[in-house]
Amino acid sequence: MSEHKISASLGKPFIWFCHVLSSWNIAFGMQMVLFPWMVAIELKQSAQWVGIAQMSLLLPTLLLSLHGGMIADRYSARRLLVILHLLVSLPAFMLALVIWRGQLSYHILIIYALAMGTIHAFIAPSLGALVSTIAGNQVQKAITIGTGLMFFVQIIGFMLASSAEYLGAPLLLTVQGMILLSGAWFASNIKIVEAGKSSGSDPMEEIREGIRVVLRTQELWVSFLVNFIVGVLFMGTFLVLVPLMVRDIYHYGALEIAIANMIFILGTIFSAVLLLRIGGVQRQGRALFISLLLGSGFLLILSLPIPFWLFLLVGFCWGCCAGIALTMGRTIMQEYAPDHCRARVISVYEIGAVGGAPLGALFCGYNIELFGYTTAALIPAVMMVLSMYCVYYYTALRRFDRLSEEISRK
């Protein structure tokens, strides 16, 4: 979709928002290749320590996401994004300097991971709160466009990071820092009137209110539960299993890790574009359920001794399922979250996936260490099927339908 068409339908602020989203996700895509490459290939750490490193990258979101949502509800999300993009560039520049001086170590990477994860805990709810303000009554359309764009620009990050073995980590980390700095400038150009935000109430009470809203609203707590299951069984598994399979089974390096990530993301983009073309999905709960079942089937194939080209094809199909599940889950959450505490609800939702992912990464790392790659892919696939059948038939997930444009803004 052209920039002119997007601007005409969602407004100029959404274009600037897309630039902010792009800068963050290009840098994130670079990190998805560079970080496991530095841990698994440069430092040659075992599966157990790779799992712990990935857990360190995600753990701060579990601990701080609710505070990030509370702050996004109290203050201007646009201004927060300016400040946060300035801050998040610092770990990239500092790690580049450390590596340039020849002082890279596992402990340094853990510190970098914790710093990046901490700032991410505040950026994610700020982005979620801002897109709802900008999108108005076109929430699913904005989220679908944003999801497709997010994954598309991550491919640019993968392509940049794939040259790590030739250009070196210091140069690429410096580029990553510059891209993050550009996000601050893009955010400063978003001209919107945000709803009045109060900063006088008790912060902990505001956090508790966000949790209560999720627990009281059936659509929100079921979405949170599914998101947590996805975080543990899919996201954590992907972050550890894919780079280690590339290293240990196919005996490749940074370029092939980037290609594997890129193919997965192409699948998510394909599904996002498809959803956009058909105008969204009415039976959102059913679409979420089916996409996760299919994703389990593709993960199951990874437990088989397959050639690298088939490994990539399965990754593409798994990505298609992930794109549908991600769009449906986020749309349900955005449509049912009350305006006055939307960022806090988003932060609770983020805790589901990014809070479950550290557990999944640790679980996958130990599974590989103890049982090997076949079992490490088999267990989460089977557990996802069993979990989703329980959620689908014992909650109201199968009855979740798309809200009308009018109802979704009430």
C-alpha positions as CSV (number, residue, x, y, z in Angstrom):
1,M,0.0,0.0,0.0
2,S,1.4,3.4,-1.0
3,E,2.2,6.1,1.5
4,H,-0.4,8.4,-0.2
5,K,-3.2,5.8,0.3
6,I,-2.2,5.2,3.9
7,S,-2.1,9.0,4.6
8,A,-5.5,9.5,3.0
9,S,-7.2,6.8,5.1
10,L,-5.4,7.0,8.4
11,G,-3.8,10.5,8.3
12,K,-0.3,11.9,8.2
13,P,0.5,11.1,11.9
14,F,0.1,7.4,11.0
15,I,2.9,7.8,8.4
16,W,5.2,9.3,11.0
17,F,4.2,6.5,13.4
18,C,5.1,4.0,10.7
19,H,8.6,5.6,10.5
20,V,9.0,5.2,14.3
21,L,7.8,1.6,14.1
22,S,10.3,1.0,11.2
23,S,13.3,2.4,13.0
24,W,12.6,0.4,16.1
25,N,12.1,-2.9,14.2
26,I,15.0,-2.5,11.8
27,A,17.2,-2.2,14.9
28,F,15.3,-5.1,16.5
29,G,15.8,-7.3,13.4
30,M,19.5,-6.6,13.6
31,Q,19.5,-7.6,17.2
32,M,17.7,-10.9,16.4
33,V,20.7,-12.0,14.3
34,L,23.6,-10.2,16.0
35,F,22.8,-11.3,19.6
36,P,22.5,-15.0,19.1
37,W,25.5,-14.9,16.6
38,M,27.7,-13.3,19.3
39,V,26.6,-15.7,22.0
40,A,26.4,-19.0,20.0
41,I,29.1,-18.5,17.3
42,E,31.5,-15.9,18.4
43,L,31.6,-17.0,22.1
44,K,30.7,-20.6,21.2
45,Q,28.3,-21.0,24.2
46,S,26.3,-24.2,24.8
47,A,22.5,-24.4,24.3
48,Q,21.9,-23.9,28.0
49,W,23.8,-20.6,28.0
50,V,22.2,-19.5,24.8
51,G,18.8,-20.0,26.4
52,I,19.8,-18.1,29.5
53,A,21.2,-15.2,27.3
54,Q,17.9,-15.0,25.3
55,M,16.0,-15.1,28.6
56,S,18.0,-12.1,29.8
57,L,16.9,-10.2,26.8
58,L,13.3,-10.8,27.5
59,L,13.1,-10.9,31.3
60,P,13.0,-7.1,31.9
61,T,9.7,-6.9,30.0
62,L,8.2,-9.5,32.4
63,L,9.2,-7.4,35.4
64,L,8.7,-3.8,34.0
65,S,6.0,-3.9,31.4
66,L,3.2,-3.0,33.8
67,H,5.2,0.1,34.9
68,G,5.8,0.9,31.2
69,G,2.1,0.8,30.6
70,M,1.3,2.9,33.6
71,I,3.8,5.6,32.5
72,A,2.4,5.5,28.9
73,D,-1.1,6.2,30.3
74,R,0.1,9.0,32.5
75,Y,2.3,10.9,30.0
76,S,2.4,11.7,26.3
77,A,3.3,8.5,24.4
78,R,4.9,10.6,21.6
79,R,7.3,12.3,24.0
80,L,8.1,9.1,25.7
81,L,9.0,7.5,22.4
82,V,11.4,10.4,21.7
83,I,13.2,10.0,25.0
84,L,13.2,6.2,24.9
85,H,14.7,6.1,21.4
86,L,17.5,8.3,22.6
87,L,18.2,6.1,25.6
88,V,18.0,2.7,23.7
89,S,20.7,3.8,21.3
90,L,23.3,4.0,24.1
91,P,23.6,0.2,24.8
92,A,24.3,-0.4,21.1
93,F,27.0,2.3,21.0
94,M,28.6,1.1,24.2
95,L,28.7,-2.6,23.1
96,A,30.3,-1.5,19.8
97,L,33.0,0.2,21.8
98,V,33.6,-2.8,24.0
99,I,33.9,-5.2,21.1
100,W,36.2,-2.8,19.2
101,R,38.5,-2.8,22.2
102,G,38.5,-6.6,22.2
103,Q,36.7,-7.0,25.6
104,L,33.6,-9.0,24.5
105,S,32.5,-11.6,27.1
106,Y,29.3,-13.5,28.0
107,H,28.7,-11.2,31.0
108,I,29.0,-8.1,28.9
109,L,26.3,-9.5,26.5
110,I,24.0,-10.2,29.5
111,I,24.4,-6.6,30.6
112,Y,23.6,-5.4,27.1
113,A,20.6,-7.8,27.0
114,L,19.2,-6.5,30.3
115,A,19.6,-2.9,29.2
116,M,17.8,-3.4,25.8
117,G,15.1,-5.5,27.4
118,T,14.5,-2.8,30.1
119,I,13.9,0.0,27.5
120,H,11.8,-2.3,25.4
121,A,9.4,-2.8,28.3
122,F,8.6,0.9,28.1
123,I,8.6,1.3,24.3
124,A,6.1,-1.4,23.5
125,P,3.1,0.0,25.5
126,S,3.9,3.5,24.3
127,L,3.7,2.3,20.7
128,G,0.5,0.5,21.4
129,A,-1.1,3.5,23.1
130,L,-0.1,5.8,20.3
131,V,-1.4,3.7,17.4
132,S,-4.8,3.5,19.1
133,T,-5.0,7.3,19.4
134,I,-3.9,7.7,15.8
135,A,-6.1,5.0,14.2
136,G,-9.4,6.1,15.6
137,N,-12.1,3.7,14.4
138,Q,-9.8,1.8,12.0
139,V,-8.0,-0.2,14.6
140,Q,-7.8,-3.6,12.8
141,K,-6.6,-1.9,9.6
142,A,-3.9,0.1,11.4
143,I,-2.7,-3.0,13.3
144,T,-2.6,-5.1,10.2
145,I,-0.6,-2.5,8.3
146,G,1.6,-2.0,11.4
147,T,2.2,-5.8,11.7
148,G,3.1,-6.2,8.1
149,L,5.4,-3.2,8.2
150,M,7.0,-4.3,11.4
151,F,8.0,-7.6,10.0
152,F,9.0,-6.2,6.6
153,V,11.5,-3.8,8.0
154,Q,12.8,-6.5,10.3
155,I,14.0,-8.2,7.1
156,I,16.1,-5.1,6.4
157,G,17.6,-5.5,9.9
158,F,18.3,-9.2,9.1
159,M,20.0,-8.3,5.8
160,L,22.2,-5.7,7.5
161,A,23.2,-8.1,10.3
162,S,23.8,-11.0,7.9
163,S,27.1,-9.3,7.0
164,A,28.4,-9.6,10.6
165,E,31.2,-12.0,9.7
166,Y,32.5,-9.6,7.0
167,L,31.8,-6.1,8.4
168,G,32.2,-6.9,12.1
169,A,29.9,-6.3,15.1
170,P,31.2,-2.9,16.1
171,L,30.3,-1.3,12.7
172,L,26.8,-2.9,12.7
173,L,26.1,-2.0,16.3
174,T,27.0,1.6,15.5
175,V,24.6,1.5,12.5
176,Q,21.9,0.0,14.9
177,G,22.5,2.9,17.3
178,M,22.1,5.5,14.5
179,I,18.9,3.9,13.3
180,L,17.5,4.1,16.8
181,L,18.4,7.7,17.1
182,S,16.4,8.4,13.9
183,G,13.4,7.0,15.7
184,A,13.5,9.9,18.2
185,W,13.3,12.4,15.3
186,F,10.4,10.6,13.6
187,A,8.5,10.5,16.9
188,S,9.0,14.3,17.4
189,N,7.2,14.9,14.1
190,I,4.0,13.1,15.1
191,K,1.5,16.0,15.5
192,I,-1.6,14.7,17.3
193,V,-3.7,15.8,20.3
194,E,-3.5,13.1,22.9
195,A,-6.2,12.7,25.5
196,G,-5.7,14.4,28.8
197,K,-3.5,12.2,31.1
198,S,-3.6,12.4,34.8
199,S,-0.5,12.0,36.9
200,G,-2.0,12.6,40.3
201,S,-3.2,9.1,41.3
202,D,-1.2,6.3,43.0
203,P,1.0,4.6,40.4
204,M,0.6,1.2,41.9
205,E,-3.2,1.6,42.0
206,E,-3.1,2.4,38.3
207,I,-1.1,-0.8,37.6
208,R,-3.6,-2.8,39.7
209,E,-6.5,-1.2,37.7
210,G,-5.0,-2.4,34.4
211,I,-4.7,-5.9,35.8
212,R,-8.3,-5.8,37.1
213,V,-9.6,-4.6,33.7
214,V,-7.9,-7.6,32.0
215,L,-9.2,-10.1,34.6
216,R,-12.7,-8.7,34.4
217,T,-12.9,-8.7,30.6
218,Q,-13.3,-12.2,29.2
219,E,-11.8,-11.3,25.8
220,L,-8.8,-9.7,27.4
221,W,-7.8,-12.4,29.8
222,V,-8.3,-15.2,27.3
223,S,-6.1,-13.2,24.8
224,F,-3.5,-12.8,27.5
225,L,-3.6,-16.5,28.3
226,V,-3.1,-17.4,24.6
227,N,-0.3,-14.9,24.3
228,F,1.5,-16.4,27.3
229,I,1.2,-19.9,25.8
230,V,2.6,-18.6,22.5
231,G,5.4,-16.9,24.3
232,V,6.5,-20.0,26.2
233,L,6.0,-22.6,23.5
234,F,6.6,-20.7,20.2
235,M,8.5,-17.5,20.8
236,G,11.0,-18.9,23.3
237,T,11.5,-22.0,21.2
238,F,12.1,-20.0,18.0
239,L,14.7,-17.7,19.6
240,V,16.8,-20.6,20.8
241,L,16.1,-23.5,18.5
242,V,16.6,-21.8,15.1
243,P,20.1,-20.3,15.6
244,L,21.3,-23.5,17.3
245,M,20.0,-25.7,14.6
246,V,21.7,-23.5,12.0
247,R,24.9,-23.8,13.9
248,D,24.9,-27.5,15.0
249,I,22.8,-29.3,12.5
250,Y,23.5,-27.3,9.3
251,H,26.9,-26.0,10.3
252,Y,26.3,-22.4,9.1
253,G,26.8,-18.9,10.6
254,A,25.4,-15.4,10.7
255,L,24.3,-15.2,7.1
256,E,22.2,-18.4,7.4
257,I,20.7,-17.3,10.8
258,A,19.7,-14.1,9.1
259,I,18.1,-16.0,6.2
260,A,16.2,-18.3,8.5
261,N,14.8,-15.3,10.4
262,M,14.1,-13.5,7.1
263,I,12.1,-16.4,5.7
264,F,10.1,-16.6,8.9
265,I,9.3,-12.9,8.7
266,L,8.4,-13.1,5.0
267,G,5.7,-15.6,6.1
268,T,4.3,-13.2,8.7
269,I,4.3,-10.4,6.0
270,F,2.5,-12.6,3.6
271,S,-0.3,-13.4,6.1
272,A,-0.6,-9.7,7.1
273,V,-1.0,-8.6,3.5
274,L,-3.5,-11.4,2.9
275,L,-5.5,-10.2,5.9
276,L,-5.4,-6.6,4.6
277,R,-6.5,-7.7,1.1
278,I,-9.6,-9.6,2.4
279,G,-10.5,-6.8,4.8
280,G,-9.9,-8.5,8.1
281,V,-11.4,-11.5,9.8
282,Q,-14.8,-11.7,11.4
283,R,-14.3,-14.9,13.5
284,Q,-11.1,-13.8,15.2
285,G,-11.1,-16.4,17.9
286,R,-11.4,-19.3,15.4
287,A,-8.7,-17.8,13.2
288,L,-6.4,-17.5,16.2
289,F,-7.0,-21.2,17.2
290,I,-6.5,-22.6,13.7
291,S,-3.3,-20.6,13.0
292,L,-1.7,-21.9,16.2
293,L,-2.7,-25.5,15.4
294,L,-1.1,-25.2,12.0
295,G,1.9,-23.6,13.5
296,S,2.3,-26.6,15.8
297,G,2.3,-28.9,12.8
298,F,5.1,-27.0,11.1
299,L,7.1,-26.9,14.4
300,L,6.6,-30.7,14.5
301,I,8.3,-31.0,11.1
302,L,11.4,-29.3,12.5
303,S,11.9,-32.4,14.7
304,L,12.6,-34.5,11.6
305,P,15.9,-34.8,9.8
306,I,15.2,-32.4,6.9
307,P,17.5,-30.5,4.4
308,F,18.1,-26.8,4.9
309,W,15.9,-25.7,2.0
310,L,13.0,-27.6,3.6
311,F,13.9,-26.1,7.0
312,L,13.5,-22.6,5.4
313,L,10.2,-23.6,3.7
314,V,8.8,-24.8,7.1
315,G,10.0,-21.6,8.7
316,F,8.0,-19.6,6.1
317,C,4.8,-21.5,6.8
318,W,5.3,-21.2,10.5
319,G,5.7,-17.5,10.0
320,C,2.4,-17.3,8.1
321,C,0.7,-18.9,11.1
322,A,2.5,-16.5,13.5
323,G,1.4,-13.5,11.5
324,I,-2.3,-14.4,11.7
325,A,-2.1,-15.3,15.4
326,L,-0.3,-12.0,16.2
327,T,-2.7,-9.8,14.3
328,M,-5.8,-11.5,15.7
329,G,-4.5,-11.4,19.3
330,R,-3.5,-7.7,19.1
331,T,-6.8,-6.7,17.4
332,I,-8.9,-8.4,20.1
333,M,-6.8,-6.7,22.8
334,Q,-7.0,-3.2,21.1
335,E,-10.8,-3.5,20.4
336,Y,-11.8,-4.5,23.9
337,A,-9.3,-2.3,25.9
338,P,-10.9,0.8,27.5
339,D,-9.4,4.1,26.3
340,H,-8.5,5.4,29.7
341,C,-6.2,2.5,30.5
342,R,-5.3,1.2,27.1
343,A,-1.5,1.3,27.6
344,R,-1.7,-0.6,30.8
345,V,-3.9,-3.3,29.2
346,I,-1.3,-3.4,26.4
347,S,1.5,-3.9,28.9
348,V,-0.4,-6.8,30.5
349,Y,-0.8,-8.3,27.1
350,E,2.9,-7.8,26.3
351,I,3.8,-9.7,29.5
352,G,2.0,-12.7,28.1
353,A,4.3,-13.2,25.1
354,V,7.5,-11.5,26.2
355,G,7.0,-12.7,29.8
356,G,6.4,-16.3,28.6
357,A,9.3,-16.2,26.1
358,P,12.1,-16.2,28.8
359,L,10.6,-19.4,30.3
360,G,10.3,-20.9,26.8
361,A,13.9,-19.9,25.9
362,L,15.3,-21.5,29.1
363,F,13.1,-24.6,28.7
364,C,14.2,-25.0,25.1
365,G,17.9,-24.6,25.9
366,Y,17.8,-27.2,28.6
367,N,15.7,-29.5,26.4
368,I,18.4,-29.4,23.7
369,E,21.1,-29.9,26.2
370,L,19.4,-32.9,27.8
371,F,17.4,-34.6,25.0
372,G,18.6,-33.1,21.7
373,Y,16.9,-31.2,18.9
374,T,14.2,-33.7,18.0
375,T,12.7,-33.6,21.4
376,A,13.2,-29.8,21.7
377,A,10.9,-29.3,18.7
378,L,8.5,-32.1,19.5
379,I,7.6,-31.1,23.1
380,P,6.4,-27.5,22.5
381,A,4.5,-28.6,19.3
382,V,2.5,-31.2,21.2
383,M,2.0,-28.9,24.2
384,M,0.6,-26.2,22.0
385,V,-2.0,-28.5,20.5
386,L,-3.1,-29.7,23.9
387,S,-3.2,-26.2,25.3
388,M,-5.1,-24.6,22.5
389,Y,-7.8,-27.3,22.5
390,C,-8.3,-26.7,26.2
391,V,-8.5,-22.9,25.7
392,Y,-10.8,-23.2,22.7
393,Y,-13.3,-25.6,24.2
394,Y,-13.2,-24.4,27.8
395,T,-13.2,-20.6,27.3
396,A,-15.2,-18.3,25.0
397,L,-12.4,-18.0,22.5
398,R,-14.4,-19.7,19.7
399,R,-17.1,-17.0,20.1
400,F,-14.7,-14.0,19.7
401,D,-15.9,-12.0,16.7
402,R,-14.7,-8.7,15.2
403,L,-16.4,-5.7,16.7
404,S,-18.2,-3.2,14.6
405,E,-16.3,0.1,14.0
406,E,-18.7,1.9,16.3
407,I,-18.6,-0.6,19.2
408,S,-14.8,-0.9,19.1
409,R,-14.4,2.7,20.0
410,K,-16.7,2.7,23.0
